[in-house]
Amino acid sequence: MQRKLGKVNPAAPDIKSIQCYVLDMDGTVNLGDTPIAGAHELIGLFRQRDIQFYFFTNNSSKSPGDYVEKLTRLGFTGMARRHIMTSGDVMLHYLKTKKERLSVYLAGTPELEAQFRAAGVTLLSSGCPTADFAVLGFDTTFSFEKADTLCRLVSSGVPFLATNIDRVCPLEGDQFLPDCGSMAALVTHATGVEPKFIGKPFSETVEFILAHTGVPPEQTAMVGDRLYTDIKTAVNGGITGIAVLSGEISYLDIEQGDVKPDYIFPSVAELYEALK
């Protein structure tokens, strides 16, 4: 059977009506340290037509500035903090909707801690007796002391939040690091309490995107190479989902899966051609 590409959901908005594109990074605009063909041209087109664009990562272990530097190394010119969205940003937006002045115990990297402090969040030490929230990020500096503090707070009734549900962070050569979802499982196993996950694919991600950009959902799209994070985010949040086959997913995955995109392209090169 011939593969159907382009618009696969007849009810989806016209792709040329989209005024805000949120793009995944690895597998969508780059593969490791190599830009995917058409990615530079696509970003150039967005700039030329004054279309908002952002790069979204579920990885909260690094600072937004690290991603600006990475995109610059990949040849994307004019990158700035405003072009980067992370699960840390989503978490901060969610927290601020709950309480304006926050005291949080955060198990995260120094980069995530700096991001929270810059947003005006008071961070508590491991000896704190209580907190407004206990928050876990993808913490590459995770320790027994942090695990112990999280378990103590969570078991006492402090709300438990986590930046992203990813079990592992893939590395080159089929290697991986344990990610936030695996660290959260340790706390859940000890306390019996499941965290509220915030990043992709949960609706809080799209709530943040819409609040941050001011663009309505019918003019907003998520572009990515993973069905159960990128495209499911679009489905859960009521925005357009554009799947590219240049990374993790295949056409067969889409056919057999229960998460359906609105558009399918082999890569961002074909998305660029469709928008020209």
N, C-alpha and C positions, 0 to 999 in steps of 0.2 A: 504494500500500500504506500502511495506517495506521501511524503511528509508534508504537512501543512505548516508553512512559516508565515511570518508577519502577524497580522491580526487574526487571532484564533478564537476570540470571544466577540461575537457580533455586537454585544451590548456595550463593549468597552468604548471609552472616548476616542475620538480621532487623535492619533499620535501627534499630529501637528498642532493640536490645541493644548498640549501639555506645556506648562510654564515653569515647572520645577522638577528637576531630575535629581534623585538621590541614588548614587552609585555605590555598589560594593567595590572593593578594591581588588584583592588577589583573586584571579580567575575571571575578573570582569574587565578591568582596565590594565591589569598587568599579570604576568606569571613570574613570580619571584622578582628578579631585578630587570625583567624585560617587559617593556610596554606592549600591549596587545595592539596589532595593526588596526588603525582607525581610531584609536583612543584620543590621540592628540588632535586629530581632525574634528572629532565629535566635540571636545571641549572648546576648540576654536569656534565651532558653529554656535555653541551656546553663548559664547561671549559676543559674537557678531550679532546675534538676534536678541541679546539682553534677556536670555532665559536663565533663571536661577539654577545653579548646580552645586551639589555637595557630595562629598565622599564620606560614607558611613562605615565605621568599623565597630564590631562587638568587643574588640580587644581593649579593655580598660587599663592594661598594665603600662601602656606608654602614654606620653603626653600628646595632645593635639599637635604641638610643635614638632614632635618626632615625625608625624605623618606629613606635615608640610614639607619637612626636609626630604622625606622619602619621595614624595611626588615631584619635588624639584629635581632630585637626582634622576628620576625617570624621564625628565625632559618636559614636564608640565610647568610652563612659565606662569608667573604671577600668582602662585598659590599663597594663601594666607590662612590665618586661624579661622576666619569666617567660612571657609570652604570645608571645614572638617567637623563631622559629627561623630561622637563616640557613645558607647553605652554609659560612660560616666556622665556625659551631658544629659542623657535621658534620666539617669538616676537623680541628678541634681534638680532637674525640672520637676520630677515626681515628688521629691522631698519638699520642695518649696510650695507645692500645692497642698501639702499636709500641715505645714507649720512654717512661719516666717523665720523665727529664730530657732536654730536647731543645734542640739548637742548630740553628736553621733560618735559611736565607736566604729571606726573604719579599719578593716583588715584589707589593706591595699598597698600598692607600691608607693614609693616616695612621689612619683609623678602624679598618681591619683590623689594622694594626700594634698599636694600643692594645688591641684585643680579644685578640690573641696574648699580649702582655705581661701582661695581666690574668690570663691562664690559666697564667702561669708559664713561658712559652716564651722562651728566650733568642734574640733576633734578631741576626743577624750583618750586618756591613756589606758593601758591595759589594767590598771588597778581600779578603774572606775566602778562604783557600786551599781550604777544604772545608766541608761541613756534613752534618748527619744527613739533612736533606731540603732540596730546593729547591722552594719552593711559590709558585705563581702564583695571584693572585686576579684579580677584575675590577678592574683597576688603572687608574683614570682619571688617574693620575700617572705612567704607564708612560714609560720613557725609554730611550735607547740604552744608557746605563750599566747599567740593570737588565737589558735584553735580553742585553748582553754578559756580565754576571755569570751569568745563568741558563745561557747557552750553555756557558760555561767549566765551570761546576759539573756540568751534566748530561753533557757530553761526557767528563768525568773519572770518571763512574760514580755521582754522587750521585743518589739516587732523585728522580724528577720528578713532582710532584703538582700538580693544578689544582683550584680550588674548584668550577668548573662548566663544562659543555660548551657553553653558549650561544654561538653565533657573533656575535650582535648583541643589543644592548639596545634594544628599540623605544622611540621617543619619539613625542610627538604630531605630527600632520601628516605621517605616513608617513616620518618621519626615524628615524635610529638611530645608536647608537654601536657601535664594534667592542667586542665583549665578550671574556670570558676565553678562549673557544674559538679565537677568531681570533688572540689574542696567543700562545696556546700553539702555534698552527700555525707561527708565525714560528720559535719555538725548535725545533720538530720538523723544520722544513725545513732548518735550519742543522745540526742534530745527528743527525738520523735517529732520534731517540728520542721515542716517543709518551708523553704524561703519563698518569698514572692520574687520571681525573676522579672527583670525590667526591660532589658535590651531586645534585639530581634529574637523571636518573631512576635513579641507581645504588643498589644494595642497601644501601650504607653509610648512606644517608639514613634508611632505615627502621630499621636497626640502632641509629642514634643516637636516633631517636624512641622506640623501645621501651625502650632503656636509660634515657632521660631521664624518661619518663612512668611506667614500671612497669606499663603496661597491656598485656595480651597481644594478639598480632596479630589474633585473631578478634574483638576488641572495639575495634579501631583502624581509622579510615578517613581517606583522603586525598580532599579535595574540590578540584576544579580545572577549568579551562577548556581545558587543553592535553592532548592524548592522549599525546604523546611525552615529556612531562616529568611532569605530575601523575599521570595514570592509569598510565603505564608504571612510575612509582615504586611505586605500589600493587601492580601485577602482579609486579614484580621482588622486592618485599619481602614478599609474601604477606599484604597487608592489603586491606581493602575499598576499591575505587575508585569514587568518585562523580563523574560528569561533569556539569558544568553548561554550558548552551548560550548563556550570556550574554556570552561572550568570544570566544576564537579559533576554537573548533571548532563545526562544524555537525553535524546529525544524519547528513547524507550522509558526512561525514568518518568518523564512527564506523562506519557501514555498510560503507564501502569500506576502512577501515583494518584492520590486523592486531592492534591493541591494543584490547582490549574492556573497558569498565567493567562494574561490577556493578550500578550504578544510573545512570539518566539523568534529569535534571530540567532544565526550561527555565532555571531560575535557583535561587538559594538561597531564594527566596520559596516555591517548591514543596517544597523540602526541609524548610523550616520547617513547612509545612502537613502534610507526611507524619509529622512528629515530634510534632505537637500532641496 
